[in-house]
Amino acid sequence: MSIVKILKCKNNECKAWVREEFATPGQTCPMCSGPMLRTMKHLPPLVKKVKSTSR
Ligand SMILES: [Zn+2]
């Protein structure tokens, strides 16, 4: 597992979150338009299958 910085909705009833790298300045919740909180999340590492085989 790897730790990823995310922005999480402050509303406990709302499960929305976005990766910080995809967030915009002043990011608001995509679901309830509420304020978001910077936090961390444990996520499985991204598996990159893209392996460019150059010929
Ligand atoms: Zn929300």
mmCIF file of the protein (N, C-alpha, C, O) and its ligand, coordinates in Angstrom:
data_MODEL
# 
_entry.id   MODEL 
# 
loop_
_entity.id 
_entity.type 
_entity.pdbx_number_of_molecules 
1 polymer     1 
2 non-polymer 1 
# 
_entity_poly.entity_id                      1 
_entity_poly.type                           'polypeptide(L)' 
_entity_poly.nstd_linkage                   no 
_entity_poly.nstd_monomer                   no 
_entity_poly.pdbx_seq_one_letter_code       MSIVKILKCKNNECKAWVREEFATPGQTCPMCSGPMLRTMKHLPPLVKKVKSTSR 
_entity_poly.pdbx_seq_one_letter_code_can   MSIVKILKCKNNECKAWVREEFATPGQTCPMCSGPMLRTMKHLPPLVKKVKSTSR 
_entity_poly.pdbx_strand_id                 A 
# 
loop_
_entity_poly_seq.entity_id 
_entity_poly_seq.num 
_entity_poly_seq.mon_id 
_entity_poly_seq.hetero 
1 1  MET n 
1 2  SER n 
1 3  ILE n 
1 4  VAL n 
1 5  LYS n 
1 6  ILE n 
1 7  LEU n 
1 8  LYS n 
1 9  CYS n 
1 10 LYS n 
1 11 ASN n 
1 12 ASN n 
1 13 GLU n 
1 14 CYS n 
1 15 LYS n 
1 16 ALA n 
1 17 TRP n 
1 18 VAL n 
1 19 ARG n 
1 20 GLU n 
1 21 GLU n 
1 22 PHE n 
1 23 ALA n 
1 24 THR n 
1 25 PRO n 
1 26 GLY n 
1 27 GLN n 
1 28 THR n 
1 29 CYS n 
1 30 PRO n 
1 31 MET n 
1 32 CYS n 
1 33 SER n 
1 34 GLY n 
1 35 PRO n 
1 36 MET n 
1 37 LEU n 
1 38 ARG n 
1 39 THR n 
1 40 MET n 
1 41 LYS n 
1 42 HIS n 
1 43 LEU n 
1 44 PRO n 
1 45 PRO n 
1 46 LEU n 
1 47 VAL n 
1 48 LYS n 
1 49 LYS n 
1 50 VAL n 
1 51 LYS n 
1 52 SER n 
1 53 THR n 
1 54 SER n 
1 55 ARG n 
# 
loop_
_struct_asym.id 
_struct_asym.entity_id 
A 1 
B 2 
# 
loop_
_chem_comp.id 
_chem_comp.type 
_chem_comp.mon_nstd_flag 
ALA 'L-peptide linking' y 
ARG 'L-peptide linking' y 
ASN 'L-peptide linking' y 
CYS 'L-peptide linking' y 
GLN 'L-peptide linking' y 
GLU 'L-peptide linking' y 
GLY 'peptide linking'   y 
HIS 'L-peptide linking' y 
ILE 'L-peptide linking' y 
LEU 'L-peptide linking' y 
LYS 'L-peptide linking' y 
MET 'L-peptide linking' y 
PHE 'L-peptide linking' y 
PRO 'L-peptide linking' y 
SER 'L-peptide linking' y 
THR 'L-peptide linking' y 
TRP 'L-peptide linking' y 
VAL 'L-peptide linking' y 
ZN  non-polymer         . 
# 
_pdbx_entity_nonpoly.entity_id   2 
_pdbx_entity_nonpoly.name        ? 
_pdbx_entity_nonpoly.comp_id     ZN 
# 
_pdbx_nonpoly_scheme.asym_id         B 
_pdbx_nonpoly_scheme.entity_id       2 
_pdbx_nonpoly_scheme.mon_id          ZN 
_pdbx_nonpoly_scheme.ndb_seq_num     1 
_pdbx_nonpoly_scheme.pdb_seq_num     101 
_pdbx_nonpoly_scheme.auth_seq_num    101 
_pdbx_nonpoly_scheme.pdb_mon_id      ZN 
_pdbx_nonpoly_scheme.auth_mon_id     ZN 
_pdbx_nonpoly_scheme.pdb_strand_id   A 
_pdbx_nonpoly_scheme.pdb_ins_code    . 
# 
loop_
_atom_site.group_PDB 
_atom_site.id 
_atom_site.type_symbol 
_atom_site.label_atom_id 
_atom_site.label_alt_id 
_atom_site.label_comp_id 
_atom_site.label_asym_id 
_atom_site.label_entity_id 
_atom_site.label_seq_id 
_atom_site.pdbx_PDB_ins_code 
_atom_site.Cartn_x 
_atom_site.Cartn_y 
_atom_site.Cartn_z 
_atom_site.occupancy 
_atom_site.B_iso_or_equiv 
_atom_site.pdbx_formal_charge 
_atom_site.auth_seq_id 
_atom_site.auth_comp_id 
_atom_site.auth_asym_id 
_atom_site.auth_atom_id 
_atom_site.pdbx_PDB_model_num 
ATOM   1   N  N  . MET A 1 1  ? 0.851   -1.194 0.000   1.00 0.00 ? 1   MET A N  1 
ATOM   2   C  CA . MET A 1 1  ? 0.000   0.000  0.000   1.00 0.00 ? 1   MET A CA 1 
ATOM   3   C  C  . MET A 1 1  ? 0.886   1.243  0.000   1.00 0.00 ? 1   MET A C  1 
ATOM   4   O  O  . MET A 1 1  ? 1.974   1.251  0.575   1.00 0.00 ? 1   MET A O  1 
ATOM   5   N  N  . SER A 1 2  ? 0.408   2.264  -0.640  1.00 0.00 ? 2   SER A N  1 
ATOM   6   C  CA . SER A 1 2  ? 1.150   3.512  -0.624  1.00 0.00 ? 2   SER A CA 1 
ATOM   7   C  C  . SER A 1 2  ? 0.241   4.628  -0.113  1.00 0.00 ? 2   SER A C  1 
ATOM   8   O  O  . SER A 1 2  ? -0.981  4.576  -0.256  1.00 0.00 ? 2   SER A O  1 
ATOM   9   N  N  . ILE A 1 3  ? 0.863   5.624  0.477   1.00 0.00 ? 3   ILE A N  1 
ATOM   10  C  CA . ILE A 1 3  ? 0.089   6.739  1.018   1.00 0.00 ? 3   ILE A CA 1 
ATOM   11  C  C  . ILE A 1 3  ? -0.011  7.828  -0.049  1.00 0.00 ? 3   ILE A C  1 
ATOM   12  O  O  . ILE A 1 3  ? 0.989   8.275  -0.612  1.00 0.00 ? 3   ILE A O  1 
ATOM   13  N  N  . VAL A 1 4  ? -1.239  8.231  -0.302  1.00 0.00 ? 4   VAL A N  1 
ATOM   14  C  CA . VAL A 1 4  ? -1.507  9.224  -1.334  1.00 0.00 ? 4   VAL A CA 1 
ATOM   15  C  C  . VAL A 1 4  ? -2.155  10.428 -0.684  1.00 0.00 ? 4   VAL A C  1 
ATOM   16  O  O  . VAL A 1 4  ? -3.043  10.285 0.156   1.00 0.00 ? 4   VAL A O  1 
ATOM   17  N  N  . LYS A 1 5  ? -1.712  11.618 -1.072  1.00 0.00 ? 5   LYS A N  1 
ATOM   18  C  CA . LYS A 1 5  ? -2.353  12.830 -0.561  1.00 0.00 ? 5   LYS A CA 1 
ATOM   19  C  C  . LYS A 1 5  ? -3.657  13.048 -1.305  1.00 0.00 ? 5   LYS A C  1 
ATOM   20  O  O  . LYS A 1 5  ? -3.705  13.018 -2.535  1.00 0.00 ? 5   LYS A O  1 
ATOM   21  N  N  . ILE A 1 6  ? -4.692  13.263 -0.548  1.00 0.00 ? 6   ILE A N  1 
ATOM   22  C  CA . ILE A 1 6  ? -6.000  13.482 -1.164  1.00 0.00 ? 6   ILE A CA 1 
ATOM   23  C  C  . ILE A 1 6  ? -6.685  14.682 -0.535  1.00 0.00 ? 6   ILE A C  1 
ATOM   24  O  O  . ILE A 1 6  ? -6.251  15.208 0.490   1.00 0.00 ? 6   ILE A O  1 
ATOM   25  N  N  . LEU A 1 7  ? -7.754  15.094 -1.169  1.00 0.00 ? 7   LEU A N  1 
ATOM   26  C  CA . LEU A 1 7  ? -8.670  16.062 -0.584  1.00 0.00 ? 7   LEU A CA 1 
ATOM   27  C  C  . LEU A 1 7  ? -9.974  15.326 -0.335  1.00 0.00 ? 7   LEU A C  1 
ATOM   28  O  O  . LEU A 1 7  ? -10.543 14.712 -1.238  1.00 0.00 ? 7   LEU A O  1 
ATOM   29  N  N  . LYS A 1 8  ? -10.430 15.398 0.883   1.00 0.00 ? 8   LYS A N  1 
ATOM   30  C  CA . LYS A 1 8  ? -11.624 14.662 1.281   1.00 0.00 ? 8   LYS A CA 1 
ATOM   31  C  C  . LYS A 1 8  ? -12.701 15.662 1.657   1.00 0.00 ? 8   LYS A C  1 
ATOM   32  O  O  . LYS A 1 8  ? -12.423 16.722 2.219   1.00 0.00 ? 8   LYS A O  1 
ATOM   33  N  N  . CYS A 1 9  ? -13.928 15.307 1.337   1.00 0.00 ? 9   CYS A N  1 
ATOM   34  C  CA . CYS A 1 9  ? -15.039 16.173 1.696   1.00 0.00 ? 9   CYS A CA 1 
ATOM   35  C  C  . CYS A 1 9  ? -15.178 16.272 3.207   1.00 0.00 ? 9   CYS A C  1 
ATOM   36  O  O  . CYS A 1 9  ? -15.072 15.266 3.909   1.00 0.00 ? 9   CYS A O  1 
ATOM   37  N  N  . LYS A 1 10 ? -15.415 17.477 3.711   1.00 0.00 ? 10  LYS A N  1 
ATOM   38  C  CA . LYS A 1 10 ? -15.554 17.647 5.161   1.00 0.00 ? 10  LYS A CA 1 
ATOM   39  C  C  . LYS A 1 10 ? -16.852 17.077 5.693   1.00 0.00 ? 10  LYS A C  1 
ATOM   40  O  O  . LYS A 1 10 ? -16.972 16.802 6.887   1.00 0.00 ? 10  LYS A O  1 
ATOM   41  N  N  . ASN A 1 11 ? -17.801 16.902 4.835   1.00 0.00 ? 11  ASN A N  1 
ATOM   42  C  CA . ASN A 1 11 ? -19.091 16.357 5.250   1.00 0.00 ? 11  ASN A CA 1 
ATOM   43  C  C  . ASN A 1 11 ? -18.958 14.854 5.502   1.00 0.00 ? 11  ASN A C  1 
ATOM   44  O  O  . ASN A 1 11 ? -18.652 14.093 4.584   1.00 0.00 ? 11  ASN A O  1 
ATOM   45  N  N  . ASN A 1 12 ? -19.183 14.437 6.721   1.00 0.00 ? 12  ASN A N  1 
ATOM   46  C  CA . ASN A 1 12 ? -19.014 13.033 7.082   1.00 0.00 ? 12  ASN A CA 1 
ATOM   47  C  C  . ASN A 1 12 ? -19.962 12.109 6.325   1.00 0.00 ? 12  ASN A C  1 
ATOM   48  O  O  . ASN A 1 12 ? -19.675 10.925 6.151   1.00 0.00 ? 12  ASN A O  1 
ATOM   49  N  N  . GLU A 1 13 ? -21.064 12.638 5.887   1.00 0.00 ? 13  GLU A N  1 
ATOM   50  C  CA . GLU A 1 13 ? -22.025 11.808 5.176   1.00 0.00 ? 13  GLU A CA 1 
ATOM   51  C  C  . GLU A 1 13 ? -21.684 11.681 3.702   1.00 0.00 ? 13  GLU A C  1 
ATOM   52  O  O  . GLU A 1 13 ? -22.300 10.911 2.967   1.00 0.00 ? 13  GLU A O  1 
ATOM   53  N  N  . CYS A 1 14 ? -20.700 12.445 3.293   1.00 0.00 ? 14  CYS A N  1 
ATOM   54  C  CA . CYS A 1 14 ? -20.304 12.452 1.888   1.00 0.00 ? 14  CYS A CA 1 
ATOM   55  C  C  . CYS A 1 14 ? -18.974 11.719 1.761   1.00 0.00 ? 14  CYS A C  1 
ATOM   56  O  O  . CYS A 1 14 ? -18.024 12.015 2.487   1.00 0.00 ? 14  CYS A O  1 
ATOM   57  N  N  . LYS A 1 15 ? -18.908 10.786 0.861   1.00 0.00 ? 15  LYS A N  1 
ATOM   58  C  CA . LYS A 1 15 ? -17.714 9.951  0.738   1.00 0.00 ? 15  LYS A CA 1 
ATOM   59  C  C  . LYS A 1 15 ? -16.763 10.438 -0.355  1.00 0.00 ? 15  LYS A C  1 
ATOM   60  O  O  . LYS A 1 15 ? -15.775 9.775  -0.669  1.00 0.00 ? 15  LYS A O  1 
ATOM   61  N  N  . ALA A 1 16 ? -17.064 11.577 -0.917  1.00 0.00 ? 16  ALA A N  1 
ATOM   62  C  CA . ALA A 1 16 ? -16.285 12.032 -2.070  1.00 0.00 ? 16  ALA A CA 1 
ATOM   63  C  C  . ALA A 1 16 ? -14.870 12.422 -1.670  1.00 0.00 ? 16  ALA A C  1 
ATOM   64  O  O  . ALA A 1 16 ? -14.654 12.977 -0.592  1.00 0.00 ? 16  ALA A O  1 
ATOM   65  N  N  . TRP A 1 17 ? -13.919 12.136 -2.528  1.00 0.00 ? 17  TRP A N  1 
ATOM   66  C  CA . TRP A 1 17 ? -12.550 12.579 -2.348  1.00 0.00 ? 17  TRP A CA 1 
ATOM   67  C  C  . TRP A 1 17 ? -11.873 12.609 -3.713  1.00 0.00 ? 17  TRP A C  1 
ATOM   68  O  O  . TRP A 1 17 ? -12.293 11.919 -4.641  1.00 0.00 ? 17  TRP A O  1 
ATOM   69  N  N  . VAL A 1 18 ? -10.825 13.413 -3.824  1.00 0.00 ? 18  VAL A N  1 
ATOM   70  C  CA . VAL A 1 18 ? -10.048 13.468 -5.062  1.00 0.00 ? 18  VAL A CA 1 
ATOM   71  C  C  . VAL A 1 18 ? -8.564  13.447 -4.717  1.00 0.00 ? 18  VAL A C  1 
ATOM   72  O  O  . VAL A 1 18 ? -8.159  13.920 -3.656  1.00 0.00 ? 18  VAL A O  1 
ATOM   73  N  N  . ARG A 1 19 ? -7.782  12.911 -5.594  1.00 0.00 ? 19  ARG A N  1 
ATOM   74  C  CA . ARG A 1 19 ? -6.336  12.960 -5.404  1.00 0.00 ? 19  ARG A CA 1 
ATOM   75  C  C  . ARG A 1 19 ? -5.871  14.402 -5.472  1.00 0.00 ? 19  ARG A C  1 
ATOM   76  O  O  . ARG A 1 19 ? -6.347  15.192 -6.289  1.00 0.00 ? 19  ARG A O  1 
ATOM   77  N  N  . GLU A 1 20 ? -4.933  14.728 -4.600  1.00 0.00 ? 20  GLU A N  1 
ATOM   78  C  CA . GLU A 1 20 ? -4.457  16.110 -4.573  1.00 0.00 ? 20  GLU A CA 1 
ATOM   79  C  C  . GLU A 1 20 ? -3.856  16.512 -5.919  1.00 0.00 ? 20  GLU A C  1 
ATOM   80  O  O  . GLU A 1 20 ? -3.970  17.662 -6.344  1.00 0.00 ? 20  GLU A O  1 
ATOM   81  N  N  . GLU A 1 21 ? -3.219  15.557 -6.577  1.00 0.00 ? 21  GLU A N  1 
ATOM   82  C  CA . GLU A 1 21 ? -2.593  15.875 -7.867  1.00 0.00 ? 21  GLU A CA 1 
ATOM   83  C  C  . GLU A 1 21 ? -3.624  16.212 -8.942  1.00 0.00 ? 21  GLU A C  1 
ATOM   84  O  O  . GLU A 1 21 ? -3.299  16.863 -9.935  1.00 0.00 ? 21  GLU A O  1 
ATOM   85  N  N  . PHE A 1 22 ? -4.865  15.770 -8.745  1.00 0.00 ? 22  PHE A N  1 
ATOM   86  C  CA . PHE A 1 22 ? -5.918  16.074 -9.707  1.00 0.00 ? 22  PHE A CA 1 
ATOM   87  C  C  . PHE A 1 22 ? -6.812  17.212 -9.240  1.00 0.00 ? 22  PHE A C  1 
ATOM   88  O  O  . PHE A 1 22 ? -7.725  17.626 -9.955  1.00 0.00 ? 22  PHE A O  1 
ATOM   89  N  N  . ALA A 1 23 ? -6.548  17.718 -8.036  1.00 0.00 ? 23  ALA A N  1 
ATOM   90  C  CA . ALA A 1 23 ? -7.393  18.776 -7.492  1.00 0.00 ? 23  ALA A CA 1 
ATOM   91  C  C  . ALA A 1 23 ? -6.984  20.124 -8.070  1.00 0.00 ? 23  ALA A C  1 
ATOM   92  O  O  . ALA A 1 23 ? -5.830  20.336 -8.444  1.00 0.00 ? 23  ALA A O  1 
ATOM   93  N  N  . THR A 1 24 ? -7.936  21.009 -8.133  1.00 0.00 ? 24  THR A N  1 
ATOM   94  C  CA . THR A 1 24 ? -7.664  22.370 -8.587  1.00 0.00 ? 24  THR A CA 1 
ATOM   95  C  C  . THR A 1 24 ? -7.585  23.266 -7.357  1.00 0.00 ? 24  THR A C  1 
ATOM   96  O  O  . THR A 1 24 ? -8.126  22.917 -6.308  1.00 0.00 ? 24  THR A O  1 
ATOM   97  N  N  . PRO A 1 25 ? -6.917  24.418 -7.468  1.00 0.00 ? 25  PRO A N  1 
ATOM   98  C  CA . PRO A 1 25 ? -6.896  25.342 -6.327  1.00 0.00 ? 25  PRO A CA 1 
ATOM   99  C  C  . PRO A 1 25 ? -8.312  25.726 -5.924  1.00 0.00 ? 25  PRO A C  1 
ATOM   100 O  O  . PRO A 1 25 ? -9.134  26.077 -6.771  1.00 0.00 ? 25  PRO A O  1 
ATOM   101 N  N  . GLY A 1 26 ? -8.591  25.658 -4.633  1.00 0.00 ? 26  GLY A N  1 
ATOM   102 C  CA . GLY A 1 26 ? -9.937  25.942 -4.164  1.00 0.00 ? 26  GLY A CA 1 
ATOM   103 C  C  . GLY A 1 26 ? -10.926 24.870 -4.547  1.00 0.00 ? 26  GLY A C  1 
ATOM   104 O  O  . GLY A 1 26 ? -12.110 25.126 -4.760  1.00 0.00 ? 26  GLY A O  1 
ATOM   105 N  N  . GLN A 1 27 ? -10.402 23.650 -4.628  1.00 0.00 ? 27  GLN A N  1 
ATOM   106 C  CA . GLN A 1 27 ? -11.245 22.511 -4.991  1.00 0.00 ? 27  GLN A CA 1 
ATOM   107 C  C  . GLN A 1 27 ? -12.427 22.370 -4.033  1.00 0.00 ? 27  GLN A C  1 
ATOM   108 O  O  . GLN A 1 27 ? -12.266 22.416 -2.813  1.00 0.00 ? 27  GLN A O  1 
ATOM   109 N  N  . THR A 1 28 ? -13.592 22.201 -4.598  1.00 0.00 ? 28  THR A N  1 
ATOM   110 C  CA . THR A 1 28 ? -14.761 21.920 -3.769  1.00 0.00 ? 28  THR A CA 1 
ATOM   111 C  C  . THR A 1 28 ? -15.244 20.513 -4.090  1.00 0.00 ? 28  THR A C  1 
ATOM   112 O  O  . THR A 1 28 ? -14.889 19.931 -5.115  1.00 0.00 ? 28  THR A O  1 
ATOM   113 N  N  . CYS A 1 29 ? -16.054 19.988 -3.195  1.00 0.00 ? 29  CYS A N  1 
ATOM   114 C  CA . CYS A 1 29 ? -16.533 18.626 -3.356  1.00 0.00 ? 29  CYS A CA 1 
ATOM   115 C  C  . CYS A 1 29 ? -17.316 18.466 -4.657  1.00 0.00 ? 29  CYS A C  1 
ATOM   116 O  O  . CYS A 1 29 ? -18.244 19.233 -4.914  1.00 0.00 ? 29  CYS A O  1 
ATOM   117 N  N  . PRO A 1 30 ? -16.955 17.477 -5.483  1.00 0.00 ? 30  PRO A N  1 
ATOM   118 C  CA . PRO A 1 30 ? -17.685 17.262 -6.744  1.00 0.00 ? 30  PRO A CA 1 
ATOM   119 C  C  . PRO A 1 30 ? -19.112 16.791 -6.521  1.00 0.00 ? 30  PRO A C  1 
ATOM   120 O  O  . PRO A 1 30 ? -19.943 16.879 -7.425  1.00 0.00 ? 30  PRO A O  1 
ATOM   121 N  N  . MET A 1 31 ? -19.401 16.294 -5.333  1.00 0.00 ? 31  MET A N  1 
ATOM   122 C  CA . MET A 1 31 ? -20.740 15.762 -5.079  1.00 0.00 ? 31  MET A CA 1 
ATOM   123 C  C  . MET A 1 31 ? -21.650 16.755 -4.360  1.00 0.00 ? 31  MET A C  1 
ATOM   124 O  O  . MET A 1 31 ? -22.815 16.909 -4.726  1.00 0.00 ? 31  MET A O  1 
ATOM   125 N  N  . CYS A 1 32 ? -21.118 17.432 -3.330  1.00 0.00 ? 32  CYS A N  1 
ATOM   126 C  CA . CYS A 1 32 ? -21.999 18.325 -2.574  1.00 0.00 ? 32  CYS A CA 1 
ATOM   127 C  C  . CYS A 1 32 ? -21.512 19.778 -2.604  1.00 0.00 ? 32  CYS A C  1 
ATOM   128 O  O  . CYS A 1 32 ? -22.094 20.645 -1.954  1.00 0.00 ? 32  CYS A O  1 
ATOM   129 N  N  . SER A 1 33 ? -20.450 20.033 -3.356  1.00 0.00 ? 33  SER A N  1 
ATOM   130 C  CA . SER A 1 33 ? -19.907 21.388 -3.505  1.00 0.00 ? 33  SER A CA 1 
ATOM   131 C  C  . SER A 1 33 ? -19.463 22.004 -2.182  1.00 0.00 ? 33  SER A C  1 
ATOM   132 O  O  . SER A 1 33 ? -19.328 23.223 -2.075  1.00 0.00 ? 33  SER A O  1 
ATOM   133 N  N  . GLY A 1 34 ? -19.241 21.173 -1.191  1.00 0.00 ? 34  GLY A N  1 
ATOM   134 C  CA . GLY A 1 34 ? -18.788 21.653 0.102   1.00 0.00 ? 34  GLY A CA 1 
ATOM   135 C  C  . GLY A 1 34 ? -17.279 21.809 0.137   1.00 0.00 ? 34  GLY A C  1 
ATOM   136 O  O  . GLY A 1 34 ? -16.597 21.483 -0.835  1.00 0.00 ? 34  GLY A O  1 
ATOM   137 N  N  . PRO A 1 35 ? -16.748 22.307 1.255   1.00 0.00 ? 35  PRO A N  1 
ATOM   138 C  CA . PRO A 1 35 ? -15.304 22.465 1.401   1.00 0.00 ? 35  PRO A CA 1 
ATOM   139 C  C  . PRO A 1 35 ? -14.625 21.108 1.553   1.00 0.00 ? 35  PRO A C  1 
ATOM   140 O  O  . PRO A 1 35 ? -15.223 20.138 2.020   1.00 0.00 ? 35  PRO A O  1 
ATOM   141 N  N  . MET A 1 36 ? -13.370 21.070 1.148   1.00 0.00 ? 36  MET A N  1 
ATOM   142 C  CA . MET A 1 36 ? -12.623 19.820 1.234   1.00 0.00 ? 36  MET A CA 1 
ATOM   143 C  C  . MET A 1 36 ? -11.420 19.983 2.148   1.00 0.00 ? 36  MET A C  1 
ATOM   144 O  O  . MET A 1 36 ? -10.915 21.085 2.358   1.00 0.00 ? 36  MET A O  1 
ATOM   145 N  N  . LEU A 1 37 ? -10.981 18.863 2.678   1.00 0.00 ? 37  LEU A N  1 
ATOM   146 C  CA . LEU A 1 37 ? -9.927  18.841 3.670   1.00 0.00 ? 37  LEU A CA 1 
ATOM   147 C  C  . LEU A 1 37 ? -8.755  18.017 3.144   1.00 0.00 ? 37  LEU A C  1 
ATOM   148 O  O  . LEU A 1 37 ? -8.940  16.929 2.598   1.00 0.00 ? 37  LEU A O  1 
ATOM   149 N  N  . ARG A 1 38 ? -7.543  18.553 3.315   1.00 0.00 ? 38  ARG A N  1 
ATOM   150 C  CA . ARG A 1 38 ? -6.372  17.797 2.865   1.00 0.00 ? 38  ARG A CA 1 
ATOM   151 C  C  . ARG A 1 38 ? -6.084  16.679 3.856   1.00 0.00 ? 38  ARG A C  1 
ATOM   152 O  O  . ARG A 1 38 ? -6.035  16.909 5.064   1.00 0.00 ? 38  ARG A O  1 
ATOM   153 N  N  . THR A 1 39 ? -5.898  15.498 3.356   1.00 0.00 ? 39  THR A N  1 
ATOM   154 C  CA . THR A 1 39 ? -5.585  14.360 4.208   1.00 0.00 ? 39  THR A CA 1 
ATOM   155 C  C  . THR A 1 39 ? -4.835  13.317 3.400   1.00 0.00 ? 39  THR A C  1 
ATOM   156 O  O  . THR A 1 39 ? -4.480  13.539 2.243   1.00 0.00 ? 39  THR A O  1 
ATOM   157 N  N  . MET A 1 40 ? -4.604  12.197 4.021   1.00 0.00 ? 40  MET A N  1 
ATOM   158 C  CA . MET A 1 40 ? -3.885  11.100 3.366   1.00 0.00 ? 40  MET A CA 1 
ATOM   159 C  C  . MET A 1 40 ? -4.813  9.903  3.237   1.00 0.00 ? 40  MET A C  1 
ATOM   160 O  O  . MET A 1 40 ? -5.793  9.766  3.969   1.00 0.00 ? 40  MET A O  1 
ATOM   161 N  N  . LYS A 1 41 ? -4.478  9.047  2.292   1.00 0.00 ? 41  LYS A N  1 
ATOM   162 C  CA . LYS A 1 41 ? -5.256  7.825  2.115   1.00 0.00 ? 41  LYS A CA 1 
ATOM   163 C  C  . LYS A 1 41 ? -4.305  6.705  1.716   1.00 0.00 ? 41  LYS A C  1 
ATOM   164 O  O  . LYS A 1 41 ? -3.360  6.907  0.953   1.00 0.00 ? 41  LYS A O  1 
ATOM   165 N  N  . HIS A 1 42 ? -4.574  5.542  2.241   1.00 0.00 ? 42  HIS A N  1 
ATOM   166 C  CA . HIS A 1 42 ? -3.789  4.375  1.851   1.00 0.00 ? 42  HIS A CA 1 
ATOM   167 C  C  . HIS A 1 42 ? -4.441  3.734  0.645   1.00 0.00 ? 42  HIS A C  1 
ATOM   168 O  O  . HIS A 1 42 ? -5.601  3.326  0.687   1.00 0.00 ? 42  HIS A O  1 
ATOM   169 N  N  . LEU A 1 43 ? -3.686  3.654  -0.413  1.00 0.00 ? 43  LEU A N  1 
ATOM   170 C  CA . LEU A 1 43 ? -4.210  3.066  -1.651  1.00 0.00 ? 43  LEU A CA 1 
ATOM   171 C  C  . LEU A 1 43 ? -3.217  2.033  -2.166  1.00 0.00 ? 43  LEU A C  1 
ATOM   172 O  O  . LEU A 1 43 ? -2.010  2.165  -1.962  1.00 0.00 ? 43  LEU A O  1 
ATOM   173 N  N  . PRO A 1 44 ? -3.721  1.022  -2.824  1.00 0.00 ? 44  PRO A N  1 
ATOM   174 C  CA . PRO A 1 44 ? -2.792  0.097  -3.474  1.00 0.00 ? 44  PRO A CA 1 
ATOM   175 C  C  . PRO A 1 44 ? -2.035  0.838  -4.570  1.00 0.00 ? 44  PRO A C  1 
ATOM   176 O  O  . PRO A 1 44 ? -2.607  1.695  -5.244  1.00 0.00 ? 44  PRO A O  1 
ATOM   177 N  N  . PRO A 1 45 ? -0.778  0.525  -4.752  1.00 0.00 ? 45  PRO A N  1 
ATOM   178 C  CA . PRO A 1 45 ? 0.006   1.238  -5.765  1.00 0.00 ? 45  PRO A CA 1 
ATOM   179 C  C  . PRO A 1 45 ? -0.567  1.038  -7.158  1.00 0.00 ? 45  PRO A C  1 
ATOM   180 O  O  . PRO A 1 45 ? -1.075  -0.030 -7.502  1.00 0.00 ? 45  PRO A O  1 
ATOM   181 N  N  . LEU A 1 46 ? -0.471  2.082  -7.933  1.00 0.00 ? 46  LEU A N  1 
ATOM   182 C  CA . LEU A 1 46 ? -0.973  2.020  -9.300  1.00 0.00 ? 46  LEU A CA 1 
ATOM   183 C  C  . LEU A 1 46 ? -0.138  1.023  -10.112 1.00 0.00 ? 46  LEU A C  1 
ATOM   184 O  O  . LEU A 1 46 ? 1.092   1.071  -10.127 1.00 0.00 ? 46  LEU A O  1 
ATOM   185 N  N  . VAL A 1 47 ? -0.840  0.144  -10.767 1.00 0.00 ? 47  VAL A N  1 
ATOM   186 C  CA . VAL A 1 47 ? -0.143  -0.817 -11.615 1.00 0.00 ? 47  VAL A CA 1 
ATOM   187 C  C  . VAL A 1 47 ? -0.072  -0.248 -13.020 1.00 0.00 ? 47  VAL A C  1 
ATOM   188 O  O  . VAL A 1 47 ? -1.082  -0.038 -13.692 1.00 0.00 ? 47  VAL A O  1 
ATOM   189 N  N  . LYS A 1 48 ? 1.131   -0.014 -13.424 1.00 0.00 ? 48  LYS A N  1 
ATOM   190 C  CA . LYS A 1 48 ? 1.300   0.548  -14.764 1.00 0.00 ? 48  LYS A CA 1 
ATOM   191 C  C  . LYS A 1 48 ? 1.634   -0.561 -15.744 1.00 0.00 ? 48  LYS A C  1 
ATOM   192 O  O  . LYS A 1 48 ? 2.719   -1.141 -15.726 1.00 0.00 ? 48  LYS A O  1 
ATOM   193 N  N  . LYS A 1 49 ? 0.681   -0.828 -16.579 1.00 0.00 ? 49  LYS A N  1 
ATOM   194 C  CA . LYS A 1 49 ? 0.889   -1.890 -17.572 1.00 0.00 ? 49  LYS A CA 1 
ATOM   195 C  C  . LYS A 1 49 ? 1.499   -1.347 -18.856 1.00 0.00 ? 49  LYS A C  1 
ATOM   196 O  O  . LYS A 1 49 ? 1.885   -2.090 -19.759 1.00 0.00 ? 49  LYS A O  1 
ATOM   197 N  N  . VAL A 1 50 ? 1.570   -0.022 -18.899 1.00 0.00 ? 50  VAL A N  1 
ATOM   198 C  CA . VAL A 1 50 ? 2.082   0.604  -20.127 1.00 0.00 ? 50  VAL A CA 1 
ATOM   199 C  C  . VAL A 1 50 ? 3.597   0.454  -20.181 1.00 0.00 ? 50  VAL A C  1 
ATOM   200 O  O  . VAL A 1 50 ? 4.332   1.196  -19.529 1.00 0.00 ? 50  VAL A O  1 
ATOM   201 N  N  . LYS A 1 51 ? 4.030   -0.470 -20.931 1.00 0.00 ? 51  LYS A N  1 
ATOM   202 C  CA . LYS A 1 51 ? 5.459   -0.686 -21.087 1.00 0.00 ? 51  LYS A CA 1 
ATOM   203 C  C  . LYS A 1 51 ? 5.779   -0.572 -22.578 1.00 0.00 ? 51  LYS A C  1 
ATOM   204 O  O  . LYS A 1 51 ? 5.539   -1.492 -23.360 1.00 0.00 ? 51  LYS A O  1 
ATOM   205 N  N  . SER A 1 52 ? 6.306   0.538  -22.928 1.00 0.00 ? 52  SER A N  1 
ATOM   206 C  CA . SER A 1 52 ? 6.522   0.785  -24.353 1.00 0.00 ? 52  SER A CA 1 
ATOM   207 C  C  . SER A 1 52 ? 7.659   -0.107 -24.866 1.00 0.00 ? 52  SER A C  1 
ATOM   208 O  O  . SER A 1 52 ? 8.820   0.040  -24.484 1.00 0.00 ? 52  SER A O  1 
ATOM   209 N  N  . THR A 1 53 ? 7.288   -1.002 -25.712 1.00 0.00 ? 53  THR A N  1 
ATOM   210 C  CA . THR A 1 53 ? 8.293   -1.864 -26.322 1.00 0.00 ? 53  THR A CA 1 
ATOM   211 C  C  . THR A 1 53 ? 8.750   -1.230 -27.626 1.00 0.00 ? 53  THR A C  1 
ATOM   212 O  O  . THR A 1 53 ? 8.072   -1.308 -28.650 1.00 0.00 ? 53  THR A O  1 
ATOM   213 N  N  . SER A 1 54 ? 9.880   -0.619 -27.562 1.00 0.00 ? 54  SER A N  1 
ATOM   214 C  CA . SER A 1 54 ? 10.395  0.052  -28.752 1.00 0.00 ? 54  SER A CA 1 
ATOM   215 C  C  . SER A 1 54 ? 11.042  -0.970 -29.689 1.00 0.00 ? 54  SER A C  1 
ATOM   216 O  O  . SER A 1 54 ? 11.817  -1.838 -29.286 1.00 0.00 ? 54  SER A O  1 
ATOM   217 N  N  . ARG A 1 55 ? 10.689  -0.817 -30.915 1.00 0.00 ? 55  ARG A N  1 
ATOM   218 C  CA . ARG A 1 55 ? 11.242  -1.752 -31.894 1.00 0.00 ? 55  ARG A CA 1 
ATOM   219 C  C  . ARG A 1 55 ? 12.424  -1.171 -32.641 1.00 0.00 ? 55  ARG A C  1 
ATOM   220 O  O  . ARG A 1 55 ? 12.999  -1.838 -33.501 1.00 0.00 ? 55  ARG A O  1 
HETATM 221 ZN ZN . ZN  B 2 .  ? -19.149 16.259 -0.390  1.00 0.00 2 101 ZN  A ZN 1 
# 
